[in-house]
Amino acid sequence: MGRAKEIIVKVIQSKVANEFVKKYHYSGRTVNTSKIHFGAFLDDKLHGVMSYGPPMVKKNMLGMVEGTKWNEMLELNRMAFDDYLPKNSESRCISISIKLIKKNAPQIKWIVSFSDSTQCGDGTIYRASGFVLTSIKRNNSLYQLPDGRVVNNLNMTGKYMLSDLAARSDISSAWSYNKNAKIIGAKKVEGFQLRYIYLIDKTCKLTVPILPFSKIDEMGAGMYKGEKVSLEDRKNAREV
């Protein structure tokens, strides 16, 4: 593991975390629901951030693990690293952050996270960190605005609407995002969304099926660093 063992993971302020995420996350955006942020430090400098918080629509998530109470799960909703850290650093940092959550917030039983296989990747880091794959579906929630920004459909209506859109007189936060998309001129982004779950409490029982990782290639959902590529091709490339 080399220098990855020297990485220090600790809680950091939201302002510091958000500035880093805006610079290094592929979306360039933070998540408003993030509540706790972990920083990954090497050589006394910040090189990675992991942000956790409740999902935007939490009621849709609770039932995925049997008997989950309102305060017993979190979403890893932002993860960003620069290129300074050595190989395998990301999975090690996630592992440490989960151990810190287990120690300091023992009521948290499980973690959910989503991999964006429309713009970024299919979850290599999650698989290396012990998460299980529970869903692969066509991503119908992302739209590209005329200025190039890619946003969630919730960002075009309701309380999560982007401030610059909310300021426009020709659209309303009360309208559906489909109507607003037509007015704005936004177009759907094609691709997949993969859902991963990590059980901190190993006695918890999933109510959703665990999918084999081979399903990613079967559905054509493979992506790495924004490029469509299968798991099998990546495996062959490593062997070569």
N, C-alpha and C positions, 0 to 999 in steps of 0.2 A: 504493500500500500504506500510505501515511501513517505513523502512529506504530507500526505493526506492526514496522517496521525497527528500532525502538528496544528491542524486547524482547530481554532477555538470557536465554539458556537454559544452565543449568549443573547439574551433579550436586548433589543435596541428600541429607541424611540420611533414612533410612527413617522415623524418628519424625516428622519434619516433614512428609514426603510423606503418610504415613498419616493424620495429623490433618487435612490438607487434603482428602484423598479422602473421609474419613468425613463431612466437612461439605458437600462440593460434588458428589460423585458421586451419581447418582440412586439407587443401591442403598444408599448409606450404609456400604458395607463395603469392606475392602481384600482383596487376594489374598495368601495366605500364600507363594506361590512367587515373588513379586516380589523381584528381586535388585538392580536398579539403578533409581534414580529421578531424573528430570530435573524441575527447577523452571523455570517461566517467570516472569521478573521484569520489571516495568515500574514506573518511579518508585520504585525501591528496595523494592518490595513483591512478595510472591509472589501470583501470580494464576492459576497453572495447574500441573498435575502430570501427568507421563507416567511410568508404571511398567512396566518390562520384566522378564521372567523366563522360565523354562522353562514350557511348558504343563503343566497338571495331569496329563495323560496323554500324555507326550511321544512314546512309541513310536507313537502313532496319527498323529503329525504328520510324522515324519521322511521318510516315503516320498512326500510330496507334491512334493518337489523331488528330482530325481535325484541319488543319491550323497551325500545329506546325512549328515554324521557327527554324533555325539551332541552335540557342543559348537558346532555351526555355525548354530543358529537360535535365535530368541527370540520370545516372544509379547508384544505390547503389550497387557497385560492390565488396565490401568486408565488412564483418561484423564479428567481433571476440570479444568474451568476456571470461574472466576467470570465475572460480567458486565462486568468492568472493561476487559478487553482489547478493542481495536478489531477491526473486521471482518477476516477472513482470518487472524487470529492463530493459530488452532489448526493449520491446515495448515502455516504457516510454522514453528511450534514443533516439529511432528512432523518436518519436513524437517531442522531443525537437530539434533534429537536423534539422528536416523539418521546424519547426518554425523559426529557425535561418537562414535557406536558404531563406525562404519567406521574412524575414526582410531585409537581407543583399544582396540578389540577386533576387529582385522582378520579374525579367524577366523569372525566372524558373517557368513553369506552371505545370509540372508533373514529377514524378519519376517512373522509371521502375527498377525492380530487378528480379533476377532469383533464384529459389530454386533448388538445386542439389539433386534430389531424386535417385541418383545413389550411393552417398557416404555419404550424410549428413542428409537432412530432406526435408519435403514437404512444408515448409513455415509457420509453426505455429506462428512465431513471426510476419510475415507480416499480417497474418489474424487478429492477436490481435491488430495490429497497424492501421487497417482501409484500407489496400490495398485490391483491388479486384483481383480475379483470372481470367486471360484472356487466358491462354493456358496451356494445358498438352500434352506433346508429348514425344515420344521415344527419348532419348538422343543419337544421333548418332555422337556427336562431341567430345567425350572423349575417350582417348586411354591410356592404361597402358604400360609404357616402361618396358623393361626387368629389370631395376633396381628398379622397384616398383612404380616409380612416375606416377601419373595420370595427363595428360596434355590435353589441348584443341587441336583439330586438327590444328588450326592456329599456334600452337607452333611448328609444324613440317614442316612449309613451310613459305615463304614470310618474311615480315619484323618482324613478331612476333616469328620467330623461336628461340628456346632456344640456347643460346650461345655455349653450349657444342655440340649440334647437328650441328650448323653452322660451327663448326671447323672441322667436319669430312670430309674427302676427298671422301667418297663413296656416299654422298647424296648432293643435291643441293636445295637451297632455292627457286629455280624457278620450281622445280618439284612439282607434286601434293602430298598432304599429304598421299594419299592412297599408292602411290609408295614408299614414304619414310617410311611409316609404315611397309611395307613388308621388306624393306631393314634393318630397325632397329630391326624388330621383335616385334613391338608394337601390342597389342591386344585391340579390342574395349571393353569398359566397358558398360555393360547392365544396363538400368534403365530409369528414366524419368527426364525431365526438366519441371519445372512449372514457368510460367511467371506471375508476379504480377505488378499492376500499382496503383499508388496513385496520385490522381488529387489534386494538391495544389490549382489550380484555378478551383473551382467547376462549372464554366460556360463552361469549356472545354467539348467536346463531343468525346467519344471513337468511333473509327471506327471498333473496334474488339468486339466480344461478351463477356459479363461477364458470367463466368461459376459458377454454384453453387458449393460450397465446397464439396458437396456429390459426385461430379464427380471424386474426387480423389480416393475414395474407389471403385467407379464403374470401373475405369481403372486399379486398383491395383497399384496405384502410391504412396500409403502411406509409409512414412518413418520417423523415429524419432531417432536422434543421431546415424545415420548409420545403424539402424536396421529396416527391413521391418515390419511395423505394421500399421494397418488401423486406421483411425480417430475414427471409432466406438469402436474398442478395447481399444483405449486410453480413450475414454469417459467412457466406462464401468469400466475401472480400477480406474479412479478418483472417480466414484460413490461408488465403493467398499471401 
